[in-house]
Amino acid sequence: MQRRGEYDRIRLALSRSAHFGDMPLTFLDRLASVARLRHLRHGERIGRRDVVDDNLWIIVSGAVRISTRPHTGGRDCVHAVLGDGSYFGLANAVGHGPFTFDARAFGPSDLALIEGRQIGASLQQHPRLWKRVSKMLAQRFKLAVGIIEDNRLLPLPERIARRLLAHAGSSTLAEGAQPTLRMTQHDLARMLDAGRSRTNTALNRMEGQGLLSTGYRTVTLLDLAGLRRLAGADIGVF
């Protein structure tokens, strides 16, 4: 049985999400009512590569580290550290397929779990929402392609700004906000396909310019306007 406080937290997270916030209110109410809140410890595994999972997961608070490790061993490839308002598993929820990545909580995190059958029932009741689901899946594909292009073509400071803004943009930001993202500098370097020392040097320079500040497993964005000028246009949202 879902507690009222859980419903309120999930519903608020949906309304603030860049991905769900502009959906019909009745649909958001429905999603929040069928969701279950999961409390996760740091490092707790949510999904494992090649394991079937038909749930949609939405980050209510905290963060989730998305990565893959080559079958032959070696270091893992970090794709993203998703924050408040972001989601994963939508393709699984509508297609009932396996994960293609590993997902672990990064720090204590609360996630809303919505079963695929509940998503399917809601889409049957509101078939027009299939267009929105298709758009969300297409946006994720476009984001993945854009990241490959950025990492190949852009200077490192611009790539850093674009990646940090993309993560911060998953949830609505108030005027003058200075969002704090949960991620290590090491993971950020891997996401950018850059060396750790080069990434740290660029972050230190950006910190000296007042654009951001780094802490223990965190990066705080101090000057969103300045970061946007550096990042340029067409920034996707995680």
Beta strands, then each sheet from edge to edge (+ up, - down):
strand 1: 36-40
strand 2: 45-47
strand 3: 55-61
strand 4: 64-68
strand 5: 77-82
strand 6: 87-88
strand 7: 102-105
strand 8: 109-115
strand 9: 180-182
strand 10: 212-215
strand 11: 218-221
sheet 1: 1+ 8- 3+ 6-
sheet 2: 2+ 7- 4+ 5-
sheet 3: 9+ 11- 10+
end
